Amino acid sequence: MFGRISTQELLVVLLIVLVIFGPKQLPKLGKTFGKTIKGFKDGIEEGTEEDDTEEI
């Protein structure tokens, strides 16, 4: 039912984001999104490190 996102669908989403936030806010939005993803990945890695030490 839900497949991969096509290029056309991705362009529509990006256009909507551009209209909502405006061109001046896009770099700030991208930076915030990148920091959020990095924090999420760091949290997952930290959780797996704690699990590894508990098994010993």
matplotlib code that plots the C-alpha trace (Angstrom):
import matplotlib.pyplot as plt

x = [0.0, 2.6, 5.7, 8.6, 8.3, 8.6, 10.5, 7.3, 5.8, 9.0, 9.0, 5.4, 6.3, 9.3, 7.1, 4.6, 7.3, 8.7, 5.3, 4.7, 8.1, 9.4, 12.9, 14.5, 13.5, 14.5, 18.2, 17.2, 14.6, 17.2, 19.7, 17.2, 16.1, 19.7, 20.4, 17.2, 18.2, 21.7, 20.4, 18.1, 20.9, 23.2, 20.4, 20.0, 23.7, 23.9, 21.0, 22.7, 26.0, 24.1, 22.6, 26.0, 27.5, 24.5, 24.9, 28.5]
y = [0.0, 2.5, 2.4, 4.5, 8.3, 9.3, 12.3, 14.0, 13.5, 14.8, 17.9, 18.6, 18.2, 20.5, 23.1, 23.0, 23.5, 26.4, 28.1, 27.5, 28.6, 30.9, 30.9, 32.7, 30.1, 27.0, 27.0, 27.5, 24.7, 22.4, 23.1, 22.4, 19.2, 18.0, 18.6, 16.8, 13.7, 13.8, 13.9, 11.0, 8.9, 9.7, 8.7, 5.4, 4.7, 5.6, 3.2, 0.4, 1.0, 0.8, -2.5, -3.9, -3.1, -4.6, -8.0, -8.4]
z = [0.0, 1.0, -1.2, -1.8, -2.2, -5.8, -7.0, -7.9, -4.4, -2.8, -4.9, -3.9, -0.2, -0.6, -2.4, 0.4, 3.0, 1.0, 0.9, 4.6, 6.0, 3.3, 1.7, 4.6, 7.2, 5.3, 6.3, 10.0, 9.6, 8.0, 10.7, 13.5, 11.8, 11.4, 15.1, 16.0, 13.9, 15.3, 18.9, 18.2, 16.7, 19.7, 22.1, 20.3, 20.4, 24.0, 24.8, 22.9, 24.8, 28.1, 27.0, 26.1, 29.5, 31.3, 29.6, 30.9]

ax = plt.figure().add_subplot(projection="3d")
ax.plot(x, y, z, "-o")
ax.set_aspect("equal")
plt.show()
